[in-house]
Amino acid sequence: MENYKKAATLDNHFEAQLLESILRERNVPHLMRSYHDTAFDGLFQTQKGWGYVSAPQGYLDEIMEILSDLRQSDASSIVESE
């Protein structure tokens, strides 16, 4: 397994789901990690964001571009309709 680096912090669960859907569709290797901790009932998510996405170094720029587009639009221009 390649060395995965943190690509970006995700704001919420919906952003994470949408980004993951797009990355899977484009076959981009990635890992999603939530900051939710059951012992603290999600306390860290209010301070740090929902979580983060990590990927091999070669995919970080692509992920950041996709995430930037997601945050600037309603995502309809990013997700290709079949």
Biopython code that builds the backbone (N, CA, C, O; Angstrom):
import numpy as np
from Bio.PDB.StructureBuilder import StructureBuilder

atoms = [
    (1, "MET", "N", (0.842, -1.180, 0.000)),
    (1, "MET", "CA", (0.000, 0.000, 0.000)),
    (1, "MET", "C", (0.885, 1.240, 0.000)),
    (1, "MET", "O", (1.853, 1.335, 0.754)),
    (2, "GLU", "N", (0.533, 2.176, -0.852)),
    (2, "GLU", "CA", (1.297, 3.415, -0.943)),
    (2, "GLU", "C", (1.139, 4.239, 0.326)),
    (2, "GLU", "O", (0.224, 4.020, 1.120)),
    (3, "ASN", "N", (2.042, 5.183, 0.497)),
    (3, "ASN", "CA", (1.974, 6.087, 1.634)),
    (3, "ASN", "C", (0.894, 7.136, 1.380)),
    (3, "ASN", "O", (1.010, 7.941, 0.456)),
    (4, "TYR", "N", (-0.139, 7.125, 2.187)),
    (4, "TYR", "CA", (-1.248, 8.067, 2.026)),
    (4, "TYR", "C", (-0.961, 9.340, 2.818)),
    (4, "TYR", "O", (-0.464, 9.289, 3.943)),
    (5, "LYS", "N", (-1.281, 10.479, 2.210)),
    (5, "LYS", "CA", (-1.107, 11.792, 2.836)),
    (5, "LYS", "C", (-2.472, 12.450, 2.981)),
    (5, "LYS", "O", (-3.376, 12.202, 2.183)),
    (6, "LYS", "N", (-2.619, 13.280, 3.990)),
    (6, "LYS", "CA", (-3.868, 14.014, 4.200)),
    (6, "LYS", "C", (-4.039, 15.023, 3.070)),
    (6, "LYS", "O", (-3.168, 15.859, 2.828)),
    (7, "ALA", "N", (-5.174, 14.930, 2.386)),
    (7, "ALA", "CA", (-5.441, 15.832, 1.268)),
    (7, "ALA", "C", (-6.211, 17.062, 1.720)),
    (7, "ALA", "O", (-5.880, 18.180, 1.327)),
    (8, "ALA", "N", (-7.242, 16.865, 2.546)),
    (8, "ALA", "CA", (-8.082, 17.995, 2.948)),
    (8, "ALA", "C", (-8.955, 17.627, 4.135)),
    (8, "ALA", "O", (-9.264, 16.457, 4.362)),
    (9, "THR", "N", (-9.342, 18.642, 4.881)),
    (9, "THR", "CA", (-10.319, 18.487, 5.953)),
    (9, "THR", "C", (-11.703, 18.698, 5.363)),
    (9, "THR", "O", (-11.919, 19.628, 4.586)),
    (10, "LEU", "N", (-12.632, 17.838, 5.731)),
    (10, "LEU", "CA", (-13.991, 17.900, 5.199)),
    (10, "LEU", "C", (-14.910, 18.567, 6.213)),
    (10, "LEU", "O", (-14.798, 18.334, 7.416)),
    (11, "ASP", "N", (-15.815, 19.395, 5.717)),
    (11, "ASP", "CA", (-16.670, 20.203, 6.585)),
    (11, "ASP", "C", (-17.793, 19.421, 7.252)),
    (11, "ASP", "O", (-18.117, 19.662, 8.415)),
    (12, "ASN", "N", (-18.392, 18.478, 6.510)),
    (12, "ASN", "CA", (-19.545, 17.769, 7.060)),
    (12, "ASN", "C", (-19.728, 16.422, 6.369)),
    (12, "ASN", "O", (-19.033, 16.096, 5.407)),
    (13, "HIS", "N", (-20.671, 15.657, 6.879)),
    (13, "HIS", "CA", (-20.939, 14.309, 6.378)),
    (13, "HIS", "C", (-21.390, 14.318, 4.915)),
    (13, "HIS", "O", (-21.017, 13.432, 4.146)),
    (14, "PHE", "N", (-22.181, 15.305, 4.534)),
    (14, "PHE", "CA", (-22.694, 15.369, 3.162)),
    (14, "PHE", "C", (-21.578, 15.651, 2.168)),
    (14, "PHE", "O", (-21.533, 15.054, 1.092)),
    (15, "GLU", "N", (-20.684, 16.554, 2.525)),
    (15, "GLU", "CA", (-19.535, 16.839, 1.676)),
    (15, "GLU", "C", (-18.672, 15.587, 1.530)),
    (15, "GLU", "O", (-18.184, 15.290, 0.440)),
    (16, "ALA", "N", (-18.486, 14.860, 2.620)),
    (16, "ALA", "CA", (-17.695, 13.634, 2.591)),
    (16, "ALA", "C", (-18.333, 12.582, 1.689)),
    (16, "ALA", "O", (-17.637, 11.937, 0.904)),
    (17, "GLN", "N", (-19.642, 12.404, 1.792)),
    (17, "GLN", "CA", (-20.336, 11.419, 0.954)),
    (17, "GLN", "C", (-20.250, 11.774, -0.522)),
    (17, "GLN", "O", (-19.996, 10.909, -1.360)),
    (18, "LEU", "N", (-20.459, 13.034, -0.835)),
    (18, "LEU", "CA", (-20.416, 13.460, -2.229)),
    (18, "LEU", "C", (-19.012, 13.309, -2.799)),
    (18, "LEU", "O", (-18.846, 12.816, -3.914)),
    (19, "LEU", "N", (-18.007, 13.726, -2.048)),
    (19, "LEU", "CA", (-16.623, 13.591, -2.504)),
    (19, "LEU", "C", (-16.265, 12.125, -2.695)),
    (19, "LEU", "O", (-15.643, 11.765, -3.694)),
    (20, "GLU", "N", (-16.648, 11.282, -1.758)),
    (20, "GLU", "CA", (-16.341, 9.861, -1.882)),
    (20, "GLU", "C", (-17.000, 9.253, -3.116)),
    (20, "GLU", "O", (-16.394, 8.428, -3.800)),
    (21, "SER", "N", (-18.219, 9.649, -3.400)),
    (21, "SER", "CA", (-18.913, 9.157, -4.586)),
    (21, "SER", "C", (-18.153, 9.523, -5.862)),
    (21, "SER", "O", (-17.990, 8.693, -6.756)),
    (22, "ILE", "N", (-17.701, 10.749, -5.935)),
    (22, "ILE", "CA", (-16.970, 11.209, -7.120)),
    (22, "ILE", "C", (-15.623, 10.500, -7.231)),
    (22, "ILE", "O", (-15.233, 10.085, -8.323)),
    (23, "LEU", "N", (-14.918, 10.357, -6.128)),
    (23, "LEU", "CA", (-13.612, 9.689, -6.156)),
    (23, "LEU", "C", (-13.745, 8.225, -6.560)),
    (23, "LEU", "O", (-12.910, 7.711, -7.303)),
    (24, "ARG", "N", (-14.776, 7.556, -6.082)),
    (24, "ARG", "CA", (-15.007, 6.160, -6.485)),
    (24, "ARG", "C", (-15.325, 6.073, -7.977)),
    (24, "ARG", "O", (-14.822, 5.196, -8.678)),
    (25, "GLU", "N", (-16.161, 6.989, -8.450)),
    (25, "GLU", "CA", (-16.529, 6.999, -9.868)),
    (25, "GLU", "C", (-15.299, 7.179, -10.752)),
    (25, "GLU", "O", (-15.228, 6.612, -11.842)),
    (26, "ARG", "N", (-14.344, 7.957, -10.290)),
    (26, "ARG", "CA", (-13.123, 8.242, -11.059)),
    (26, "ARG", "C", (-11.972, 7.298, -10.706)),
    (26, "ARG", "O", (-10.851, 7.480, -11.182)),
    (27, "ASN", "N", (-12.243, 6.296, -9.880)),
    (27, "ASN", "CA", (-11.241, 5.310, -9.467)),
    (27, "ASN", "C", (-10.003, 5.944, -8.842)),
    (27, "ASN", "O", (-8.877, 5.531, -9.118)),
    (28, "VAL", "N", (-10.219, 6.941, -8.008)),
    (28, "VAL", "CA", (-9.132, 7.603, -7.288)),
    (28, "VAL", "C", (-8.964, 6.901, -5.939)),
    (28, "VAL", "O", (-9.905, 6.870, -5.146)),
    (29, "PRO", "N", (-7.789, 6.339, -5.665)),
    (29, "PRO", "CA", (-7.586, 5.688, -4.368)),
    (29, "PRO", "C", (-7.619, 6.727, -3.248)),
    (29, "PRO", "O", (-6.998, 7.785, -3.351)),
    (30, "HIS", "N", (-8.342, 6.416, -2.192)),
    (30, "HIS", "CA", (-8.492, 7.374, -1.096)),
    (30, "HIS", "C", (-8.974, 6.672, 0.168)),
    (30, "HIS", "O", (-9.461, 5.542, 0.121)),
    (31, "LEU", "N", (-8.830, 7.353, 1.284)),
    (31, "LEU", "CA", (-9.368, 6.904, 2.563)),
    (31, "LEU", "C", (-10.082, 8.075, 3.213)),
    (31, "LEU", "O", (-9.564, 9.192, 3.239)),
    (32, "MET", "N", (-11.269, 7.819, 3.736)),
    (32, "MET", "CA", (-12.023, 8.836, 4.470)),
    (32, "MET", "C", (-11.906, 8.510, 5.956)),
    (32, "MET", "O", (-12.056, 7.358, 6.365)),
    (33, "ARG", "N", (-11.642, 9.520, 6.741)),
    (33, "ARG", "CA", (-11.525, 9.327, 8.192)),
    (33, "ARG", "C", (-12.368, 10.371, 8.909)),
    (33, "ARG", "O", (-12.178, 11.572, 8.717)),
    (34, "SER", "N", (-13.290, 9.913, 9.726)),
    (34, "SER", "CA", (-14.147, 10.806, 10.506)),
    (34, "SER", "C", (-13.484, 11.113, 11.846)),
    (34, "SER", "O", (-12.800, 10.263, 12.417)),
    (35, "TYR", "N", (-13.689, 12.323, 12.341)),
    (35, "TYR", "CA", (-13.206, 12.692, 13.671)),
    (35, "TYR", "C", (-14.202, 12.302, 14.765)),
    (35, "TYR", "O", (-13.966, 12.587, 15.939)),
    (36, "HIS", "N", (-15.303, 11.660, 14.399)),
    (36, "HIS", "CA", (-16.311, 11.284, 15.391)),
    (36, "HIS", "C", (-15.729, 10.268, 16.370)),
    (36, "HIS", "O", (-15.075, 9.306, 15.969)),
    (37, "ASP", "N", (-15.971, 10.490, 17.619)),
    (37, "ASP", "CA", (-15.524, 9.597, 18.682)),
    (37, "ASP", "C", (-16.722, 9.340, 19.591)),
    (37, "ASP", "O", (-17.263, 10.271, 20.186)),
    (38, "THR", "N", (-17.132, 8.089, 19.699)),
    (38, "THR", "CA", (-18.322, 7.784, 20.491)),
    (38, "THR", "C", (-18.147, 8.141, 21.964)),
    (38, "THR", "O", (-19.125, 8.469, 22.636)),
    (39, "ALA", "N", (-16.938, 8.084, 22.468)),
    (39, "ALA", "CA", (-16.706, 8.424, 23.873)),
    (39, "ALA", "C", (-17.000, 9.897, 24.153)),
    (39, "ALA", "O", (-17.425, 10.257, 25.250)),
    (40, "PHE", "N", (-16.770, 10.735, 23.156)),
    (40, "PHE", "CA", (-16.998, 12.170, 23.329)),
    (40, "PHE", "C", (-18.183, 12.671, 22.509)),
    (40, "PHE", "O", (-18.384, 13.878, 22.381)),
    (41, "ASP", "N", (-18.968, 11.745, 21.954)),
    (41, "ASP", "CA", (-20.185, 12.062, 21.203)),
    (41, "ASP", "C", (-19.962, 13.096, 20.101)),
    (41, "ASP", "O", (-20.768, 14.012, 19.937)),
    (42, "GLY", "N", (-18.879, 12.953, 19.350)),
    (42, "GLY", "CA", (-18.642, 13.835, 18.210)),
    (42, "GLY", "C", (-18.118, 15.213, 18.563)),
    (42, "GLY", "O", (-18.139, 16.108, 17.718)),
    (43, "LEU", "N", (-17.651, 15.407, 19.779)),
    (43, "LEU", "CA", (-17.165, 16.714, 20.229)),
    (43, "LEU", "C", (-16.095, 17.284, 19.303)),
    (43, "LEU", "O", (-16.093, 18.482, 19.020)),
    (44, "PHE", "N", (-15.189, 16.437, 18.831)),
    (44, "PHE", "CA", (-14.085, 16.925, 18.011)),
    (44, "PHE", "C", (-14.529, 17.342, 16.614)),
    (44, "PHE", "O", (-13.833, 18.118, 15.958)),
    (45, "GLN", "N", (-15.667, 16.848, 16.148)),
    (45, "GLN", "CA", (-16.164, 17.252, 14.836)),
    (45, "GLN", "C", (-16.568, 18.720, 14.829)),
    (45, "GLN", "O", (-16.459, 19.371, 13.790)),
    (46, "THR", "N", (-17.021, 19.251, 15.928)),
    (46, "THR", "CA", (-17.383, 20.671, 15.968)),
    (46, "THR", "C", (-16.142, 21.547, 15.988)),
    (46, "THR", "O", (-16.211, 22.716, 15.610)),
    (47, "GLN", "N", (-15.015, 21.010, 16.420)),
    (47, "GLN", "CA", (-13.778, 21.775, 16.495)),
    (47, "GLN", "C", (-12.891, 21.595, 15.270)),
    (47, "GLN", "O", (-12.252, 22.547, 14.820)),
    (48, "LYS", "N", (-12.848, 20.387, 14.730)),
    (48, "LYS", "CA", (-11.905, 20.067, 13.660)),
    (48, "LYS", "C", (-12.547, 19.901, 12.287)),
    (48, "LYS", "O", (-11.830, 19.832, 11.289)),
    (49, "GLY", "N", (-13.858, 19.835, 12.207)),
    (49, "GLY", "CA", (-14.527, 19.492, 10.957)),
    (49, "GLY", "C", (-14.981, 18.046, 11.015)),
    (49, "GLY", "O", (-14.696, 17.347, 11.987)),
    (50, "TRP", "N", (-15.676, 17.593, 9.996)),
    (50, "TRP", "CA", (-16.218, 16.238, 9.999)),
    (50, "TRP", "C", (-15.111, 15.191, 10.056)),
    (50, "TRP", "O", (-15.202, 14.213, 10.798)),
    (51, "GLY", "N", (-14.072, 15.410, 9.267)),
    (51, "GLY", "CA", (-12.983, 14.451, 9.165)),
    (51, "GLY", "C", (-12.057, 14.875, 8.047)),
    (51, "GLY", "O", (-11.960, 16.060, 7.725)),
    (52, "TYR", "N", (-11.375, 13.908, 7.455)),
    (52, "TYR", "CA", (-10.462, 14.251, 6.362)),
    (52, "TYR", "C", (-10.394, 13.127, 5.342)),
    (52, "TYR", "O", (-10.806, 11.996, 5.599)),
    (53, "VAL", "N", (-9.863, 13.475, 4.179)),
    (53, "VAL", "CA", (-9.617, 12.507, 3.119)),
    (53, "VAL", "C", (-8.110, 12.443, 2.905)),
    (53, "VAL", "O", (-7.428, 13.469, 2.905)),
    (54, "SER", "N", (-7.599, 11.234, 2.725)),
    (54, "SER", "CA", (-6.184, 11.058, 2.429)),
    (54, "SER", "C", (-6.046, 10.198, 1.181)),
    (54, "SER", "O", (-6.943, 9.433, 0.829)),
    (55, "ALA", "N", (-4.888, 10.344, 0.516)),
    (55, "ALA", "CA", (-4.658, 9.639, -0.740)),
    (55, "ALA", "C", (-3.157, 9.598, -1.023)),
    (55, "ALA", "O", (-2.385, 10.303, -0.374)),
    (56, "PRO", "N", (-2.740, 8.773, -1.992)),
    (56, "PRO", "CA", (-1.340, 8.797, -2.401)),
    (56, "PRO", "C", (-0.965, 10.184, -2.942)),
    (56, "PRO", "O", (-1.816, 10.897, -3.474)),
    (57, "GLN", "N", (0.286, 10.551, -2.803)),
    (57, "GLN", "CA", (0.777, 11.874, -3.183)),
    (57, "GLN", "C", (0.338, 12.288, -4.590)),
    (57, "GLN", "O", (-0.021, 13.446, -4.801)),
    (58, "GLY", "N", (0.359, 11.387, -5.534)),
    (58, "GLY", "CA", (0.035, 11.701, -6.918)),
    (58, "GLY", "C", (-1.413, 12.100, -7.167)),
    (58, "GLY", "O", (-1.731, 12.613, -8.241)),
    (59, "TYR", "N", (-2.289, 11.879, -6.208)),
    (59, "TYR", "CA", (-3.710, 12.188, -6.369)),
    (59, "TYR", "C", (-4.163, 13.396, -5.557)),
    (59, "TYR", "O", (-5.316, 13.812, -5.669)),
    (60, "LEU", "N", (-3.289, 13.960, -4.752)),
    (60, "LEU", "CA", (-3.689, 15.051, -3.858)),
    (60, "LEU", "C", (-4.215, 16.268, -4.611)),
    (60, "LEU", "O", (-5.232, 16.844, -4.224)),
    (61, "ASP", "N", (-3.536, 16.661, -5.677)),
    (61, "ASP", "CA", (-3.981, 17.833, -6.444)),
    (61, "ASP", "C", (-5.347, 17.601, -7.077)),
    (61, "ASP", "O", (-6.191, 18.497, -7.083)),
    (62, "GLU", "N", (-5.566, 16.405, -7.607)),
    (62, "GLU", "CA", (-6.859, 16.079, -8.220)),
    (62, "GLU", "C", (-7.980, 16.144, -7.182)),
    (62, "GLU", "O", (-9.056, 16.674, -7.460)),
    (63, "ILE", "N", (-7.731, 15.613, -6.003)),
    (63, "ILE", "CA", (-8.736, 15.642, -4.938)),
    (63, "ILE", "C", (-9.023, 17.070, -4.513)),
    (63, "ILE", "O", (-10.182, 17.436, -4.318)),
    (64, "MET", "N", (-7.991, 17.877, -4.367)),
    (64, "MET", "CA", (-8.186, 19.274, -3.967)),
    (64, "MET", "C", (-8.983, 20.044, -5.021)),
    (64, "MET", "O", (-9.811, 20.889, -4.679)),
    (65, "GLU", "N", (-8.737, 19.757, -6.291)),
    (65, "GLU", "CA", (-9.486, 20.413, -7.370)),
    (65, "GLU", "C", (-10.959, 20.004, -7.337)),
    (65, "GLU", "O", (-11.841, 20.851, -7.476)),
    (66, "ILE", "N", (-11.223, 18.727, -7.155)),
    (66, "ILE", "CA", (-12.602, 18.239, -7.072)),
    (66, "ILE", "C", (-13.309, 18.865, -5.873)),
    (66, "ILE", "O", (-14.445, 19.323, -5.990)),
    (67, "LEU", "N", (-12.645, 18.885, -4.733)),
    (67, "LEU", "CA", (-13.241, 19.447, -3.525)),
    (67, "LEU", "C", (-13.501, 20.944, -3.676)),
    (67, "LEU", "O", (-14.527, 21.448, -3.220)),
    (68, "SER", "N", (-12.589, 21.638, -4.303)),
    (68, "SER", "CA", (-12.780, 23.070, -4.545)),
    (68, "SER", "C", (-13.997, 23.305, -5.431)),
    (68, "SER", "O", (-14.799, 24.202, -5.170)),
    (69, "ASP", "N", (-14.132, 22.497, -6.478)),
    (69, "ASP", "CA", (-15.295, 22.611, -7.364)),
    (69, "ASP", "C", (-16.588, 22.303, -6.611)),
    (69, "ASP", "O", (-17.604, 22.968, -6.815)),
    (70, "LEU", "N", (-16.547, 21.293, -5.741)),
    (70, "LEU", "CA", (-17.730, 20.948, -4.941)),
    (70, "LEU", "C", (-18.162, 22.116, -4.063)),
    (70, "LEU", "O", (-19.349, 22.419, -3.947)),
    (71, "ARG", "N", (-17.202, 22.747, -3.465)),
    (71, "ARG", "CA", (-17.506, 23.835, -2.536)),
    (71, "ARG", "C", (-17.973, 25.101, -3.247)),
    (71, "ARG", "O", (-18.642, 25.938, -2.640)),
    (72, "GLN", "N", (-17.632, 25.252, -4.519)),
    (72, "GLN", "CA", (-18.017, 26.444, -5.266)),
    (72, "GLN", "C", (-19.304, 26.269, -6.052)),
    (72, "GLN", "O", (-19.870, 27.249, -6.538)),
    (73, "SER", "N", (-19.768, 25.047, -6.183)),
    (73, "SER", "CA", (-20.957, 24.806, -7.001)),
    (73, "SER", "C", (-21.930, 23.902, -6.270)),
    (73, "SER", "O", (-21.720, 23.519, -5.119)),
    (74, "ASP", "N", (-22.992, 23.576, -6.972)),
    (74, "ASP", "CA", (-23.956, 22.630, -6.403)),
    (74, "ASP", "C", (-23.605, 21.199, -6.786)),
    (74, "ASP", "O", (-24.390, 20.280, -6.552)),
    (75, "ALA", "N", (-22.432, 21.010, -7.372)),
    (75, "ALA", "CA", (-21.892, 19.708, -7.757)),
    (75, "ALA", "C", (-22.548, 19.114, -8.991)),
    (75, "ALA", "O", (-22.137, 18.040, -9.431)),
    (76, "SER", "N", (-23.535, 19.754, -9.557)),
    (76, "SER", "CA", (-24.176, 19.198, -10.747)),
    (76, "SER", "C", (-23.241, 19.216, -11.950)),
    (76, "SER", "O", (-23.385, 18.392, -12.853)),
    (77, "SER", "N", (-22.294, 20.133, -11.976)),
    (77, "SER", "CA", (-21.367, 20.194, -13.098)),
    (77, "SER", "C", (-20.231, 19.191, -12.955)),
    (77, "SER", "O", (-19.520, 18.927, -13.925)),
    (78, "ILE", "N", (-20.047, 18.624, -11.761)),
    (78, "ILE", "CA", (-18.945, 17.699, -11.529)),
    (78, "ILE", "C", (-19.372, 16.261, -11.777)),
    (78, "ILE", "O", (-18.656, 15.495, -12.421)),
    (79, "VAL", "N", (-20.522, 15.904, -11.272)),
    (79, "VAL", "CA", (-21.013, 14.540, -11.390)),
    (79, "VAL", "C", (-21.614, 14.364, -12.774)),
    (79, "VAL", "O", (-22.550, 15.064, -13.162)),
    (80, "GLU", "N", (-21.055, 13.416, -13.506)),
    (80, "GLU", "CA", (-21.550, 13.172, -14.857)),
    (80, "GLU", "C", (-22.817, 12.333, -14.801)),
    (80, "GLU", "O", (-22.873, 11.316, -14.109)),
    (81, "SER", "N", (-23.823, 12.767, -15.530)),
    (81, "SER", "CA", (-25.050, 11.969, -15.580)),
    (81, "SER", "C", (-24.882, 10.864, -16.602)),
    (81, "SER", "O", (-24.224, 11.036, -17.628)),
    (82, "GLU", "N", (-25.480, 9.745, -16.309)),
    (82, "GLU", "CA", (-25.351, 8.593, -17.211)),
    (82, "GLU", "C", (-26.522, 8.517, -18.149)),
    (82, "GLU", "O", (-26.589, 7.613, -18.982)),
]
sb = StructureBuilder()
sb.init_structure("model")
sb.init_model(0)
sb.init_chain("A")
sb.init_seg("    ")
for serial, (resi, resn, name, xyz) in enumerate(atoms, 1):
    if name == "N":
        sb.init_residue(resn, " ", resi, " ")
    sb.init_atom(name, np.array(xyz, "f"), 0.0, 1.0, " ", f" {name:<3s}", serial, name[0])
structure = sb.get_structure()
